[in-house]
């Protein structure tokens, strides 16, 4: 399989803004996923305090 990039494709640039090559492994929702994970952890700790963790 070829590792060569095809830059002639329309999907290479979205809205005319190219993705820098050092950021191609980063998704646009990565920061959102981290925030949602933190919120869910806070909700879980509010519903199930650490002292009741073994009782679940």
Secondary structure, DSSP 8 states (H G I E B T S, - for coil): ------TTSGGGEETTEE--GGGTT--TTHHHHHHHHHHHHHHHHHHS-GGGGGG-
